[in-house]
Each structure stands twice: as C-alpha cells, then as structure tokens.
Amino acid sequence: MNPSVSVANPCLNICRMDQAGKYCQGCGRTPLEIGGWDRMTDAQRAEVMASLPARLPWRSGQAPAPAP
C-alpha cells in the first residue's frame, strides 16, 4: 500500500490518560491502540479513527478541548 494514503496517527502530543485510565485525553485511543498502532492494518486504524469522535466530544466541536 502507498504510505501517502495510509491512515495517519491521531497523536496530538497531549499524552495523558483520563481519570479512568481508559483513553488518552489527546488522541482518544486506548493504551492498547496506542501501543499497537504501528502493527495495525489501515482498516484497523480506520476503525479506531471512526470511534474517536464519540470518545472525545471536543474533537468534533461538541465540547471544549482539555487544557494542556
């Protein structure tokens, strides 16, 4: 596959987990998704990306972004 069309890493360099330790407050991924990102297929990455707006409402404009 052409790397220029692969799914980009959603990391925003705001690397801290929410209070429950479930999702990163910057990108919205779980620790397993973050650690396995480089080994995921583009289909798996696209699936993760599709789930992020529900995990982080501020990314879809529904709430304010977290303070750095």
Secondary structure by P-SEA (a helix, b strand, c coil): ccccccccccccccccccccccccccccccaaaaaacccccaaaaaaaaaaccccccccccccccccc
